[in-house]
């Protein structure tokens, strides 16, 4: 996943699936999985949020100016990608 010049690095399907499972298993009622690129560590991190409003806390890749950039958002239950 996330292969090609539009993304900083690819991830495996297994890693992505484990992030979905982790979010669904949480005691907190998360609804979205955010794939966030950490500029300093040069790796993706899963971030779980409850509402769509929380997406505004992240700048989109590649235009982000901070240490983190939002790559993609997925609904934890339908597993569909959310348009930004």
N, C-alpha and C positions, 0 to 999 in steps of 0.2 A: 504494500500500500504506500501511497504518497511517493511514487517513483517519478522521476523526471526532473526537468530543470525548474519547475514551478515550486518544488519543495526542497528543503535543505537536506533531507535524508529519508530513506524508506524505513518502514517497519514491517514486521511479519504479521500475517493474519492471526497467528496464535497469540501474539502479544496484544493485538487489538481486541480479540475475543476475550482475553483474560481481563482487560480493562472494563469491558461491558459487564462481565460477570461480577467483578468487584463492585461496580456501581450499583447493580441490582441487588446485591447481597447486603448492602449497607443498611444499618438500622435507621439512618436518616433517609427520608423519602426523596432522594435525588431523582431528577427527571432527564438531565442532560449530561453527556460526556463531552468535555472539551479536550481537544488535542492541542497542547500548548508546547511551543518550541522554546527551550531555554537557551539563550544565546551564549551564556558563559559556559555551561556544561555541554553544549552542543548535543542535546538529546531531547526527545519528546517526553512530556509528563502528562498523565491523565489528570484532569481536574473535573470534579463533579459539582454540579449546581442544581438547585431546586427549581429556579424560575428563569425564564428567558431574559428578564430584566438584568440578571447578573452578567450576561454576555457583554454588556456595555463597559464592564471593568477591564476588558482586554482589547488591545489594538491588534488589527489584522496583519498577518504576514503578507507581504514583505515590507509593509510600510510602518511597522511598529518601531518606535524609537527607544523603548525600554529594554529590559533584560528578557522579557517574555513576549511571544507573539502567538496569537490565536491562528491555528492552522485550519481546524475544522470543528464542527459541532455535530453530535449525533444524539438522537433520541434513544435513551437506554432500552426502551421496551419495544419499539418498532424497528430499531436498529437502522433507521433511515437517516440520511444526512440532512441537516437543517440548513436551509438557505440563509446566508448572511447578508 
